[in-house]
Amino acid sequence: MNYYISRHPGALDWLRANAPRPAMLIRHLSSLDALGPEDTVIGTLPIHLVAEVCRRGARYLHLQIDLPAHLRGVELTAEQLTELDAHLVEYFVFRPVSDEAVLQLADQQGE
């Protein structure tokens, strides 16, 4: 299952037009309990939630834009996001428990 997650209406509109479908729209992620390896979460989550998505084996695609300073704090439309070259970037985020854990994870990702 694909999940679009954002509290921003313009971002949700952009995702509907540009991201993998079908998908369930969620404005706020209240629970990650149901996520598994077959799921893809797409949106703008804080880093600690991205780490939890990845820990559960799901994919995370981030809606990435280079936002100019004068547009920070402004609700953007889907059209503005397109003009700003919004695109999806997959991220793998893990909280290491040690340096050895980081090296082991890097080895696993390289397989």
N, CA, C and O atoms as CSV, one atom per row, in Angstrom:
chain,resi,resn,atom,element,x,y,z
A,1,MET,N,N,0.847,-1.177,0.000
A,1,MET,CA,C,0.000,0.000,0.000
A,1,MET,C,C,0.892,1.239,0.000
A,1,MET,O,O,1.916,1.280,0.682
A,2,ASN,N,N,0.499,2.225,-0.755
A,2,ASN,CA,C,1.163,3.531,-0.754
A,2,ASN,C,C,0.392,4.463,0.176
A,2,ASN,O,O,-0.839,4.447,0.213
A,3,TYR,N,N,1.135,5.272,0.925
A,3,TYR,CA,C,0.535,6.261,1.817
A,3,TYR,C,C,1.115,7.627,1.493
A,3,TYR,O,O,2.333,7.804,1.519
A,4,TYR,N,N,0.250,8.607,1.185
A,4,TYR,CA,C,0.679,9.998,1.033
A,4,TYR,C,C,0.463,10.666,2.380
A,4,TYR,O,O,-0.647,10.651,2.914
A,5,ILE,N,N,1.523,11.256,2.935
A,5,ILE,CA,C,1.407,11.868,4.253
A,5,ILE,C,C,1.937,13.294,4.213
A,5,ILE,O,O,3.125,13.531,4.000
A,6,SER,N,N,1.025,14.235,4.424
A,6,SER,CA,C,1.392,15.645,4.530
A,6,SER,C,C,0.203,16.408,5.087
A,6,SER,O,O,-0.948,16.063,4.822
A,7,ARG,N,N,0.485,17.437,5.854
A,7,ARG,CA,C,-0.597,18.294,6.352
A,7,ARG,C,C,-0.826,19.478,5.418
A,7,ARG,O,O,-1.684,20.321,5.679
A,8,HIS,N,N,-0.062,19.540,4.331
A,8,HIS,CA,C,-0.137,20.665,3.401
A,8,HIS,C,C,-0.998,20.302,2.188
A,8,HIS,O,O,-0.665,19.367,1.460
A,9,PRO,N,N,-2.101,21.025,1.961
A,9,PRO,CA,C,-2.989,20.713,0.840
A,9,PRO,C,C,-2.284,20.729,-0.518
A,9,PRO,O,O,-2.546,19.861,-1.350
A,10,GLY,N,N,-1.401,21.692,-0.757
A,10,GLY,CA,C,-0.685,21.754,-2.031
A,10,GLY,C,C,0.209,20.547,-2.245
A,10,GLY,O,O,0.318,20.036,-3.359
A,11,ALA,N,N,0.849,20.090,-1.172
A,11,ALA,CA,C,1.701,18.900,-1.267
A,11,ALA,C,C,0.860,17.670,-1.577
A,11,ALA,O,O,1.256,16.843,-2.399
A,12,LEU,N,N,-0.293,17.539,-0.933
A,12,LEU,CA,C,-1.168,16.402,-1.222
A,12,LEU,C,C,-1.658,16.442,-2.664
A,12,LEU,O,O,-1.735,15.403,-3.320
A,13,ASP,N,N,-1.988,17.630,-3.163
A,13,ASP,CA,C,-2.392,17.755,-4.570
A,13,ASP,C,C,-1.248,17.356,-5.499
A,13,ASP,O,O,-1.468,16.666,-6.494
A,14,TRP,N,N,-0.025,17.789,-5.176
A,14,TRP,CA,C,1.138,17.444,-5.997
A,14,TRP,C,C,1.360,15.931,-5.984
A,14,TRP,O,O,1.629,15.330,-7.024
A,15,LEU,N,N,1.246,15.320,-4.803
A,15,LEU,CA,C,1.422,13.871,-4.697
A,15,LEU,C,C,0.371,13.121,-5.505
A,15,LEU,O,O,0.689,12.141,-6.180
A,16,ARG,N,N,-0.878,13.575,-5.442
A,16,ARG,CA,C,-1.938,12.921,-6.224
A,16,ARG,C,C,-1.601,12.918,-7.713
A,16,ARG,O,O,-1.923,11.966,-8.424
A,17,ALA,N,N,-0.957,13.975,-8.179
A,17,ALA,CA,C,-0.645,14.106,-9.609
A,17,ALA,C,C,0.670,13.447,-10.004
A,17,ALA,O,O,0.850,13.105,-11.172
A,18,ASN,N,N,1.598,13.259,-9.064
A,18,ASN,CA,C,2.958,12.860,-9.441
A,18,ASN,C,C,3.514,11.614,-8.766
A,18,ASN,O,O,4.528,11.080,-9.216
A,19,ALA,N,N,2.892,11.143,-7.719
A,19,ALA,CA,C,3.455,10.026,-6.951
A,19,ALA,C,C,2.789,8.705,-7.335
A,19,ALA,O,O,1.730,8.697,-7.963
A,20,PRO,N,N,3.416,7.588,-6.955
A,20,PRO,CA,C,2.832,6.276,-7.251
A,20,PRO,C,C,1.421,6.142,-6.679
A,20,PRO,O,O,1.123,6.608,-5.580
A,21,ARG,N,N,0.559,5.482,-7.473
A,21,ARG,CA,C,-0.826,5.275,-7.057
A,21,ARG,C,C,-1.174,3.809,-7.180
A,21,ARG,O,O,-0.446,3.062,-7.833
A,22,PRO,N,N,-2.257,3.377,-6.578
A,22,PRO,CA,C,-3.179,4.080,-5.686
A,22,PRO,C,C,-2.529,4.333,-4.331
A,22,PRO,O,O,-1.516,3.724,-3.986
A,23,ALA,N,N,-3.128,5.240,-3.574
A,23,ALA,CA,C,-2.566,5.572,-2.266
A,23,ALA,C,C,-3.661,6.029,-1.312
A,23,ALA,O,O,-4.719,6.506,-1.724
A,24,MET,N,N,-3.375,5.868,-0.039
A,24,MET,CA,C,-4.246,6.374,1.004
A,24,MET,C,C,-3.691,7.726,1.453
A,24,MET,O,O,-2.497,7.850,1.725
A,25,LEU,N,N,-4.553,8.731,1.529
A,25,LEU,CA,C,-4.142,10.064,1.975
A,25,LEU,C,C,-4.247,10.166,3.486
A,25,LEU,O,O,-5.277,9.833,4.072
A,26,ILE,N,N,-3.164,10.633,4.118
A,26,ILE,CA,C,-3.145,10.802,5.570
A,26,ILE,C,C,-2.520,12.159,5.877
A,26,ILE,O,O,-1.414,12.454,5.424
A,27,ARG,N,N,-3.222,12.978,6.639
A,27,ARG,CA,C,-2.685,14.301,6.980
A,27,ARG,C,C,-1.695,14.225,8.143
A,27,ARG,O,O,-0.716,14.972,8.166
A,28,HIS,N,N,-1.933,13.347,9.092
A,28,HIS,CA,C,-1.034,13.177,10.238
A,28,HIS,C,C,-0.873,11.688,10.497
A,28,HIS,O,O,-1.859,10.957,10.594
A,29,LEU,N,N,0.347,11.250,10.604
A,29,LEU,CA,C,0.625,9.844,10.860
A,29,LEU,C,C,0.521,9.594,12.360
A,29,LEU,O,O,1.385,10.015,13.129
A,30,SER,N,N,-0.537,8.909,12.769
A,30,SER,CA,C,-0.745,8.687,14.199
A,30,SER,C,C,-0.167,7.361,14.672
A,30,SER,O,O,0.162,7.214,15.849
A,31,SER,N,N,-0.040,6.397,13.770
A,31,SER,CA,C,0.490,5.096,14.167
A,31,SER,C,C,1.231,4.460,13.000
A,31,SER,O,O,0.805,4.546,11.849
A,32,LEU,N,N,2.336,3.828,13.321
A,32,LEU,CA,C,3.124,3.116,12.317
A,32,LEU,C,C,2.960,1.608,12.461
A,32,LEU,O,O,3.610,0.840,11.751
A,33,ASP,N,N,2.099,1.184,13.371
A,33,ASP,CA,C,1.977,-0.230,13.700
A,33,ASP,C,C,1.653,-1.117,12.503
A,33,ASP,O,O,2.116,-2.256,12.443
A,34,ALA,N,N,0.878,-0.626,11.563
A,34,ALA,CA,C,0.445,-1.462,10.443
A,34,ALA,C,C,1.446,-1.504,9.288
A,34,ALA,O,O,1.261,-2.276,8.348
A,35,LEU,N,N,2.499,-0.691,9.340
A,35,LEU,CA,C,3.451,-0.639,8.223
A,35,LEU,C,C,4.323,-1.880,8.159
A,35,LEU,O,O,4.737,-2.428,9.181
A,36,GLY,N,N,4.593,-2.315,6.916
A,36,GLY,CA,C,5.474,-3.457,6.709
A,36,GLY,C,C,6.234,-3.321,5.408
A,36,GLY,O,O,6.145,-2.292,4.738
A,37,PRO,N,N,6.984,-4.355,5.044
A,37,PRO,CA,C,7.846,-4.301,3.856
A,37,PRO,C,C,7.112,-4.041,2.537
A,37,PRO,O,O,7.728,-3.596,1.569
A,38,GLU,N,N,5.828,-4.311,2.491
A,38,GLU,CA,C,5.071,-4.092,1.257
A,38,GLU,C,C,4.588,-2.651,1.105
A,38,GLU,O,O,3.977,-2.315,0.091
A,39,ASP,N,N,4.849,-1.795,2.093
A,39,ASP,CA,C,4.325,-0.430,2.107
A,39,ASP,C,C,5.361,0.600,1.665
A,39,ASP,O,O,6.568,0.415,1.824
A,40,THR,N,N,4.837,1.702,1.098
A,40,THR,CA,C,5.650,2.860,0.741
A,40,THR,C,C,4.995,4.097,1.329
A,40,THR,O,O,3.822,4.374,1.074
A,41,VAL,N,N,5.758,4.836,2.115
A,41,VAL,CA,C,5.286,6.082,2.714
A,41,VAL,C,C,5.899,7.223,1.914
A,41,VAL,O,O,7.110,7.262,1.695
A,42,ILE,N,N,5.048,8.156,1.477
A,42,ILE,CA,C,5.476,9.236,0.594
A,42,ILE,C,C,5.018,10.552,1.202
A,42,ILE,O,O,3.832,10.725,1.483
A,43,GLY,N,N,5.947,11.483,1.408
A,43,GLY,CA,C,5.534,12.765,1.957
A,43,GLY,C,C,6.652,13.543,2.592
A,43,GLY,O,O,7.767,13.606,2.072
A,44,THR,N,N,6.335,14.146,3.744
A,44,THR,CA,C,7.268,15.044,4.431
A,44,THR,C,C,7.242,14.752,5.924
A,44,THR,O,O,6.652,15.500,6.704
A,45,LEU,N,N,7.880,13.669,6.310
A,45,LEU,CA,C,7.896,13.265,7.715
A,45,LEU,C,C,9.139,13.770,8.434
A,45,LEU,O,O,10.175,13.979,7.803
A,46,PRO,N,N,9.049,13.967,9.751
A,46,PRO,CA,C,10.242,14.259,10.545
A,46,PRO,C,C,11.174,13.044,10.547
A,46,PRO,O,O,10.729,11.910,10.371
A,47,ILE,N,N,12.443,13.289,10.744
A,47,ILE,CA,C,13.473,12.264,10.599
A,47,ILE,C,C,13.245,11.063,11.515
A,47,ILE,O,O,13.489,9.930,11.101
A,48,HIS,N,N,12.782,11.282,12.750
A,48,HIS,CA,C,12.588,10.142,13.658
A,48,HIS,C,C,11.470,9.222,13.181
A,48,HIS,O,O,11.519,8.017,13.429
A,49,LEU,N,N,10.464,9.767,12.502
A,49,LEU,CA,C,9.407,8.924,11.947
A,49,LEU,C,C,9.884,8.199,10.693
A,49,LEU,O,O,9.491,7.058,10.448
A,50,VAL,N,N,10.727,8.854,9.899
A,50,VAL,CA,C,11.310,8.182,8.733
A,50,VAL,C,C,12.128,6.980,9.200
A,50,VAL,O,O,12.070,5.914,8.586
A,51,ALA,N,N,12.880,7.146,10.269
A,51,ALA,CA,C,13.671,6.034,10.807
A,51,ALA,C,C,12.766,4.877,11.218
A,51,ALA,O,O,13.108,3.716,10.994
A,52,GLU,N,N,11.628,5.177,11.810
A,52,GLU,CA,C,10.705,4.114,12.222
A,52,GLU,C,C,10.068,3.433,11.012
A,52,GLU,O,O,9.890,2.215,11.011
A,53,VAL,N,N,9.727,4.203,9.994
A,53,VAL,CA,C,9.215,3.616,8.745
A,53,VAL,C,C,10.232,2.619,8.197
A,53,VAL,O,O,9.877,1.492,7.851
A,54,CYS,N,N,11.482,3.030,8.119
A,54,CYS,CA,C,12.543,2.166,7.588
A,54,CYS,C,C,12.784,0.957,8.490
A,54,CYS,O,O,13.030,-0.142,7.991
A,55,ARG,N,N,12.716,1.140,9.792
A,55,ARG,CA,C,12.916,0.026,10.724
A,55,ARG,C,C,11.873,-1.064,10.507
A,55,ARG,O,O,12.148,-2.247,10.706
A,56,ARG,N,N,10.690,-0.662,10.103
A,56,ARG,CA,C,9.608,-1.615,9.854
A,56,ARG,C,C,9.693,-2.246,8.461
A,56,ARG,O,O,8.853,-3.070,8.098
A,57,GLY,N,N,10.707,-1.859,7.685
A,57,GLY,CA,C,10.913,-2.463,6.376
A,57,GLY,C,C,10.185,-1.781,5.239
A,57,GLY,O,O,10.299,-2.212,4.091
A,58,ALA,N,N,9.437,-0.725,5.526
A,58,ALA,CA,C,8.721,0.010,4.478
A,58,ALA,C,C,9.680,0.975,3.782
A,58,ALA,O,O,10.733,1.313,4.325
A,59,ARG,N,N,9.313,1.414,2.587
A,59,ARG,CA,C,10.094,2.416,1.848
A,59,ARG,C,C,9.608,3.806,2.240
A,59,ARG,O,O,8.451,3.994,2.617
A,60,TYR,N,N,10.524,4.785,2.141
A,60,TYR,CA,C,10.149,6.178,2.373
A,60,TYR,C,C,10.626,7.027,1.202
A,60,TYR,O,O,11.814,7.047,0.879
A,61,LEU,N,N,9.687,7.728,0.569
A,61,LEU,CA,C,9.985,8.678,-0.505
A,61,LEU,C,C,9.652,10.072,0.008
A,61,LEU,O,O,8.519,10.344,0.405
A,62,HIS,N,N,10.643,10.948,-0.002
A,62,HIS,CA,C,10.481,12.300,0.533
A,62,HIS,C,C,10.147,13.282,-0.584
A,62,HIS,O,O,10.802,13.294,-1.626
A,63,LEU,N,N,9.130,14.100,-0.362
A,63,LEU,CA,C,8.804,15.186,-1.289
A,63,LEU,C,C,9.826,16.288,-1.042
A,63,LEU,O,O,9.750,17.017,-0.053
A,64,GLN,N,N,10.772,16.395,-1.950
A,64,GLN,CA,C,11.923,17.281,-1.753
A,64,GLN,C,C,11.843,18.494,-2.670
A,64,GLN,O,O,11.591,18.376,-3.869
A,65,ILE,N,N,12.062,19.658,-2.076
A,65,ILE,CA,C,12.153,20.902,-2.847
A,65,ILE,C,C,13.242,21.764,-2.227
A,65,ILE,O,O,13.515,21.678,-1.030
A,66,ASP,N,N,13.851,22.585,-3.047
A,66,ASP,CA,C,14.778,23.602,-2.555
A,66,ASP,C,C,13.959,24.874,-2.385
A,66,ASP,O,O,13.707,25.599,-3.348
A,67,LEU,N,N,13.554,25.130,-1.165
A,67,LEU,CA,C,12.630,26.219,-0.875
A,67,LEU,C,C,13.379,27.519,-0.620
A,67,LEU,O,O,14.185,27.591,0.308
A,68,PRO,N,N,13.127,28.553,-1.432
A,68,PRO,CA,C,13.759,29.849,-1.186
A,68,PRO,C,C,13.287,30.426,0.153
A,68,PRO,O,O,12.175,30.148,0.601
A,69,ALA,N,N,14.135,31.218,0.772
A,69,ALA,CA,C,13.837,31.779,2.097
A,69,ALA,C,C,12.520,32.551,2.116
A,69,ALA,O,O,11.785,32.489,3.101
A,70,HIS,N,N,12.214,33.274,1.043
A,70,HIS,CA,C,11.002,34.100,1.052
A,70,HIS,C,C,9.710,33.275,0.991
A,70,HIS,O,O,8.625,33.813,1.207
A,71,LEU,N,N,9.822,31.974,0.698
A,71,LEU,CA,C,8.633,31.123,0.647
A,71,LEU,C,C,8.485,30.238,1.890
A,71,LEU,O,O,7.517,29.486,2.001
A,72,ARG,N,N,9.424,30.321,2.807
A,72,ARG,CA,C,9.316,29.514,4.029
A,72,ARG,C,C,8.125,29.987,4.847
A,72,ARG,O,O,7.925,31.184,5.052
A,73,GLY,N,N,7.339,29.025,5.310
A,73,GLY,CA,C,6.151,29.339,6.093
A,73,GLY,C,C,4.933,29.658,5.251
A,73,GLY,O,O,3.864,29.934,5.794
A,74,VAL,N,N,5.074,29.623,3.920
A,74,VAL,CA,C,3.976,29.913,3.001
A,74,VAL,C,C,3.378,28.593,2.526
A,74,VAL,O,O,4.112,27.675,2.161
A,75,GLU,N,N,2.044,28.492,2.528
A,75,GLU,CA,C,1.396,27.308,1.968
A,75,GLU,C,C,1.514,27.372,0.450
A,75,GLU,O,O,1.021,28.308,-0.180
A,76,LEU,N,N,2.163,26.383,-0.126
A,76,LEU,CA,C,2.391,26.360,-1.567
A,76,LEU,C,C,1.337,25.516,-2.270
A,76,LEU,O,O,0.824,24.547,-1.712
A,77,THR,N,N,1.026,25.894,-3.490
A,77,THR,CA,C,0.113,25.107,-4.314
A,77,THR,C,C,0.903,24.019,-5.037
A,77,THR,O,O,2.134,24.041,-5.069
A,78,ALA,N,N,0.177,23.072,-5.613
A,78,ALA,CA,C,0.832,22.029,-6.405
A,78,ALA,C,C,1.589,22.652,-7.573
A,78,ALA,O,O,2.671,22.187,-7.930
A,79,GLU,N,N,1.031,23.693,-8.163
A,79,GLU,CA,C,1.688,24.364,-9.284
A,79,GLU,C,C,3.001,25.010,-8.844
A,79,GLU,O,O,4.005,24.928,-9.551
A,80,GLN,N,N,2.989,25.648,-7.681
A,80,GLN,CA,C,4.225,26.247,-7.167
A,80,GLN,C,C,5.276,25.173,-6.880
A,80,GLN,O,O,6.460,25.376,-7.148
A,81,LEU,N,N,4.850,24.043,-6.339
A,81,LEU,CA,C,5.782,22.945,-6.079
A,81,LEU,C,C,6.412,22.459,-7.378
A,81,LEU,O,O,7.609,22.173,-7.422
A,82,THR,N,N,5.618,22.365,-8.425
A,82,THR,CA,C,6.145,21.958,-9.731
A,82,THR,C,C,7.146,22.988,-10.241
A,82,THR,O,O,8.211,22.623,-10.740
A,83,GLU,N,N,6.812,24.274,-10.119
A,83,GLU,CA,C,7.733,25.336,-10.546
A,83,GLU,C,C,9.047,25.295,-9.765
A,83,GLU,O,O,10.094,25.674,-10.291
A,84,LEU,N,N,8.994,24.838,-8.514
A,84,LEU,CA,C,10.191,24.743,-7.672
A,84,LEU,C,C,10.923,23.415,-7.869
A,84,LEU,O,O,11.837,23.083,-7.114
A,85,ASP,N,N,10.512,22.662,-8.888
A,85,ASP,CA,C,11.139,21.379,-9.228
A,85,ASP,C,C,11.024,20.362,-8.096
A,85,ASP,O,O,11.986,19.662,-7.781
A,86,ALA,N,N,9.848,20.287,-7.493
A,86,ALA,CA,C,9.609,19.269,-6.471
A,86,ALA,C,C,9.798,17.893,-7.097
A,86,ALA,O,O,9.441,17.666,-8.253
A,87,HIS,N,N,10.359,16.991,-6.321
A,87,HIS,CA,C,10.550,15.621,-6.800
A,87,HIS,C,C,10.635,14.686,-5.599
A,87,HIS,O,O,10.837,15.122,-4.465
A,88,LEU,N,N,10.477,13.399,-5.870
A,88,LEU,CA,C,10.528,12.400,-4.815
A,88,LEU,C,C,11.913,11.781,-4.754
A,88,LEU,O,O,12.491,11.418,-5.778
A,89,VAL,N,N,12.438,11.665,-3.540
A,89,VAL,CA,C,13.754,11.070,-3.311
A,89,VAL,C,C,13.594,10.001,-2.231
A,89,VAL,O,O,13.050,10.262,-1.158
A,90,GLU,N,N,14.078,8.794,-2.531
A,90,GLU,CA,C,14.003,7.727,-1.534
A,90,GLU,C,C,15.127,7.885,-0.517
A,90,GLU,O,O,16.277,8.144,-0.872
A,91,TYR,N,N,14.768,7.724,0.759
A,91,TYR,CA,C,15.741,7.791,1.846
A,91,TYR,C,C,15.651,6.536,2.696
A,91,TYR,O,O,14.572,5.983,2.909
A,92,PHE,N,N,16.810,6.097,3.177
A,92,PHE,CA,C,16.920,5.033,4.164
A,92,PHE,C,C,17.494,5.685,5.418
A,92,PHE,O,O,18.605,6.214,5.387
A,93,VAL,N,N,16.757,5.652,6.506
A,93,VAL,CA,C,17.197,6.296,7.739
A,93,VAL,C,C,17.169,5.263,8.860
A,93,VAL,O,O,16.160,4.591,9.081
A,94,PHE,N,N,18.285,5.148,9.559
A,94,PHE,CA,C,18.374,4.215,10.671
A,94,PHE,C,C,19.078,4.880,11.839
A,94,PHE,O,O,20.016,5.655,11.653
A,95,ARG,N,N,18.624,4.574,13.034
A,95,ARG,CA,C,19.296,5.034,14.251
A,95,ARG,C,C,20.292,3.969,14.653
A,95,ARG,O,O,19.893,2.891,15.094
A,96,PRO,N,N,21.569,4.240,14.513
A,96,PRO,CA,C,22.555,3.228,14.898
A,96,PRO,C,C,22.652,3.115,16.420
A,96,PRO,O,O,22.513,4.096,17.149
A,97,VAL,N,N,22.894,1.896,16.866
A,97,VAL,CA,C,23.127,1.699,18.292
A,97,VAL,C,C,24.620,1.694,18.586
A,97,VAL,O,O,25.046,1.797,19.736
A,98,SER,N,N,25.409,1.571,17.513
A,98,SER,CA,C,26.865,1.600,17.658
A,98,SER,C,C,27.488,1.807,16.289
A,98,SER,O,O,26.805,1.697,15.270
A,99,ASP,N,N,28.773,2.106,16.259
A,99,ASP,CA,C,29.470,2.225,14.980
A,99,ASP,C,C,29.416,0.910,14.217
A,99,ASP,O,O,29.311,0.913,12.990
A,100,GLU,N,N,29.485,-0.213,14.925
A,100,GLU,CA,C,29.427,-1.532,14.291
A,100,GLU,C,C,28.080,-1.728,13.589
A,100,GLU,O,O,28.022,-2.310,12.506
A,101,ALA,N,N,27.001,-1.241,14.205
A,101,ALA,CA,C,25.675,-1.362,13.599
A,101,ALA,C,C,25.603,-0.590,12.288
A,101,ALA,O,O,24.972,-1.044,11.334
A,102,VAL,N,N,26.242,0.569,12.236
A,102,VAL,CA,C,26.260,1.363,11.007
A,102,VAL,C,C,27.001,0.607,9.909
A,102,VAL,O,O,26.532,0.552,8.772
A,103,LEU,N,N,28.142,0.029,10.235
A,103,LEU,CA,C,28.919,-0.727,9.248
A,103,LEU,C,C,28.160,-1.957,8.767
A,103,LEU,O,O,28.185,-2.275,7.578
A,104,GLN,N,N,27.492,-2.643,9.670
A,104,GLN,CA,C,26.715,-3.822,9.299
A,104,GLN,C,C,25.569,-3.432,8.369
A,104,GLN,O,O,25.307,-4.126,7.387
A,105,LEU,N,N,24.889,-2.338,8.667
A,105,LEU,CA,C,23.799,-1.869,7.820
A,105,LEU,C,C,24.309,-1.493,6.440
A,105,LEU,O,O,23.665,-1.807,5.439
A,106,ALA,N,N,25.449,-0.829,6.370
A,106,ALA,CA,C,26.034,-0.460,5.077
A,106,ALA,C,C,26.343,-1.704,4.264
A,106,ALA,O,O,26.115,-1.723,3.054
A,107,ASP,N,N,26.857,-2.741,4.906
A,107,ASP,CA,C,27.132,-3.998,4.208
A,107,ASP,C,C,25.847,-4.612,3.671
A,107,ASP,O,O,25.823,-5.100,2.542
A,108,GLN,N,N,24.781,-4.594,4.464
A,108,GLN,CA,C,23.502,-5.163,4.040
A,108,GLN,C,C,22.920,-4.392,2.863
A,108,GLN,O,O,22.374,-4.998,1.942
A,109,GLN,N,N,23.027,-3.074,2.878
A,109,GLN,CA,C,22.478,-2.256,1.797
A,109,GLN,C,C,23.250,-2.464,0.505
A,109,GLN,O,O,22.695,-2.294,-0.581
A,110,GLY,N,N,24.528,-2.831,0.608
A,110,GLY,CA,C,25.361,-3.033,-0.574
A,110,GLY,C,C,25.167,-4.379,-1.240
A,110,GLY,O,O,25.661,-4.597,-2.347
A,111,GLU,N,N,24.456,-5.286,-0.588
A,111,GLU,CA,C,24.257,-6.634,-1.150
A,111,GLU,C,C,23.372,-6.615,-2.362
A,111,GLU,O,O,23.107,-7.664,-2.950
